[in-house]
Amino acid sequence: MQAMTSLQRRHRVLASITRSRLLAVLRQSRRPMGVRELADAVDLHANTVREHLDQLVEVGLTAREIAPPTGRGRPKLRYAAAPEAVDEDPQAYRTLARVLADELARLPDAAGASVDAGEHWGESIVTGTPPAADATGAVRRIVELLDDAGFAPETPTRPGEPIRLRHCPFGILARDRPDVVCGVHLGLMRGALRELGAPLDAVRLEPFVAPDLCIAHLGSRSDG
């Protein structure tokens, strides 16, 4: 397998909406930030934030330093956006997302084109990772992917249960363009599951059944 370039590794890391959000917070900060500050800013557990920060540091988008000691205990780490990362404007990406969503909505088959785009996104995120051997492993992997992407999914407690998504990282845009944005998210799950060789497929996404709830339905993959 051909090794990924530095630019490809960065793109893979930034495919995660959570890591993109963390980088956006660091870009806007005038000083280095600690893990707990960042966890509060993106409403995630500190251990989850550490894992994402490690990947941002690995590809050179974030710098890590040891904070000056303030007493007993292990030294704390602080993080800042790397100089080249500061050149990127988060607002520009939000504007671009809206422009692209509006253009997709103009197509004769906007919903189908959106699902296709999402499938390519999902495939790219999991390419090169181990396959999902069974349905249980497939659900676990897709929940991890959705969590990484900022959907705050709830892990199903029984086989066949849908995945409850408690946060939409594109909330405002998704409400304006649900046919496009929700189609991309459905495709994201389909593409990832297919690339993982999973025996499951994402068959339906119910958007905003409650203000803080979307529901993703999985089913057996059809042979035909």
C-alpha positions in Angstrom: 0.0 0.0 0.0 1.3 3.4 -1.0 2.2 5.6 2.0 0.1 8.8 2.3 1.7 12.1 1.8 1.9 14.7 4.5 -0.9 16.7 2.9 -3.1 13.6 2.6 -2.5 12.8 6.3 -3.6 16.4 7.2 -6.7 16.0 5.1 -7.5 12.7 6.8 -7.1 14.3 10.2 -9.3 17.3 9.3 -12.0 15.1 7.9 -13.1 14.8 11.5 -15.4 17.7 12.4 -14.4 17.4 16.1 -10.7 18.0 15.2 -11.7 20.8 12.9 -13.7 22.4 15.7 -10.7 22.1 18.1 -8.4 23.6 15.6 -10.9 26.5 15.0 -11.0 27.2 18.7 -7.2 27.3 18.9 -7.0 29.5 15.8 -9.2 32.1 17.5 -7.4 31.9 20.9 -4.8 34.6 21.6 -2.9 32.2 23.9 -2.2 28.5 24.3 -5.0 26.5 25.9 -5.2 23.5 28.2 -7.1 20.3 27.6 -9.9 21.1 30.0 -10.4 24.6 28.5 -10.7 23.0 25.1 -13.0 20.2 26.4 -15.3 22.9 27.8 -15.2 24.8 24.5 -16.3 21.9 22.3 -18.4 20.1 25.0 -16.5 16.9 25.0 -14.7 14.7 27.7 -11.1 15.7 28.3 -9.8 12.3 27.4 -11.6 12.4 24.0 -10.1 15.9 23.4 -6.6 14.6 24.2 -6.9 11.9 21.6 -7.9 14.4 18.9 -5.2 16.8 19.9 -2.6 14.1 19.6 -3.6 13.6 16.0 -3.5 17.3 15.3 0.0 17.5 16.8 1.2 14.5 14.8 0.4 16.1 11.4 1.8 19.5 12.5 -1.4 21.5 12.7 -1.1 22.0 16.4 1.9 22.7 18.7 2.2 21.3 22.2 4.1 22.8 25.0 4.6 22.2 28.8 2.9 24.9 30.9 4.9 26.6 33.7 4.6 24.6 36.9 1.9 25.9 39.3 2.4 23.5 42.2 2.7 19.8 42.8 1.7 17.2 40.3 2.6 16.4 36.7 3.2 19.4 34.4 0.2 20.4 32.3 0.2 20.6 28.6 -1.0 23.5 26.5 -1.8 23.6 22.8 -1.8 26.3 20.1 -2.5 26.3 16.4 0.6 25.9 14.3 1.5 29.0 12.2 0.4 27.4 9.0 -2.9 26.4 10.5 -3.7 30.0 11.5 -3.8 31.0 7.8 -7.0 29.0 7.3 -10.2 30.9 8.1 -13.0 28.8 9.7 -15.6 31.3 8.6 -14.5 30.8 5.0 -15.1 27.1 5.3 -18.6 27.7 6.7 -19.3 30.0 3.8 -18.0 27.5 1.3 -20.1 24.7 2.9 -23.2 26.8 2.3 -22.3 27.7 -1.2 -21.7 24.0 -2.1 -24.9 23.0 -0.4 -26.9 25.6 -2.4 -25.3 24.4 -5.6 -26.1 20.7 -4.8 -29.7 21.7 -4.1 -30.0 23.1 -7.7 -29.2 19.7 -9.3 -32.1 17.7 -10.7 -31.3 14.9 -8.3 -30.0 16.9 -5.3 -30.7 14.2 -2.8 -28.9 11.5 -4.8 -25.9 13.7 -5.6 -25.6 14.5 -1.9 -25.7 10.9 -0.8 -23.0 10.2 -3.5 -20.8 13.0 -2.1 -21.2 11.7 1.4 -20.3 8.1 0.3 -17.0 9.4 -1.1 -16.4 11.2 2.2 -17.1 8.1 4.3 -14.9 5.9 2.2 -12.0 8.3 2.4 -12.2 8.5 6.2 -11.9 4.7 6.8 -9.7 3.7 3.8 -6.8 1.7 5.1 -8.4 0.8 8.4 -9.2 -2.8 9.5 -12.5 -4.2 8.2 -15.6 -4.8 10.3 -15.9 -8.5 10.8 -19.6 -8.7 11.9 -22.6 -6.5 12.6 -21.6 -5.8 16.2 -18.2 -4.6 15.1 -19.8 -2.5 12.2 -22.1 -0.7 14.6 -19.2 0.0 17.0 -17.1 1.4 14.2 -19.8 3.6 12.7 -20.6 4.9 16.2 -17.0 5.8 16.6 -16.9 7.6 13.3 -20.1 9.5 14.0 -18.7 10.5 17.4 -15.5 11.6 15.8 -17.4 13.7 13.3 -19.3 15.5 16.1 -22.8 13.8 16.0 -22.7 12.8 19.7 -24.2 9.3 18.9 -25.7 7.0 21.5 -24.5 3.4 21.1 -27.5 1.0 20.6 -28.1 -1.3 23.5 -29.7 -4.1 21.4 -29.1 -5.5 18.0 -31.3 -3.8 15.3 -31.8 -0.6 17.3 -31.2 2.7 15.4 -28.4 5.0 16.3 -29.6 8.1 18.1 -27.6 11.3 17.1 -27.8 14.0 19.7 -26.0 16.8 17.9 -25.7 17.9 14.3 -22.4 19.6 13.5 -24.1 21.4 10.6 -27.2 22.2 12.5 -28.3 25.5 11.0 -27.3 24.5 7.5 -29.0 21.1 7.9 -32.2 22.8 8.8 -32.0 25.1 5.8 -31.0 22.4 3.4 -32.0 19.0 4.9 -32.2 17.3 1.5 -28.6 18.1 0.9 -26.9 18.0 4.3 -28.8 15.1 5.7 -28.2 13.3 2.4 -24.4 13.8 2.8 -24.6 12.4 6.3 -26.5 9.3 5.2 -23.9 8.8 2.5 -21.1 9.2 5.0 -22.4 6.2 6.9 -23.1 4.2 3.8 -19.7 4.8 2.3 -17.9 4.0 5.5 -19.8 0.8 6.1 -19.2 -0.3 2.5 -15.5 0.5 2.7 -15.3 -1.5 6.0 -16.9 -4.5 4.3 -19.6 -4.4 6.9 -22.7 -6.7 6.6 -24.8 -3.6 7.4 -25.9 -0.6 5.4 -27.4 2.8 6.4 -30.9 2.6 5.1 -32.5 5.8 6.4 -31.8 9.0 8.4 -34.6 10.8 10.2 -33.5 14.4 10.7 -34.6 16.4 13.7 -37.3 14.2 15.1 -36.7 16.4 18.2 -34.6 19.6 18.4 -31.6 17.6 19.6 -32.2 14.2 18.0 -31.8 12.6 14.6 -32.1 8.9 14.1 -30.0 6.7 11.8 -31.4 3.3 10.8 -29.1 0.5 9.8 -30.1 -2.7 8.0 -28.6 -5.8 6.5 -26.7 -5.1 3.3 -28.5 -6.3 0.2 -26.7 -8.8 -2.1 -28.3 -7.2 -5.1 
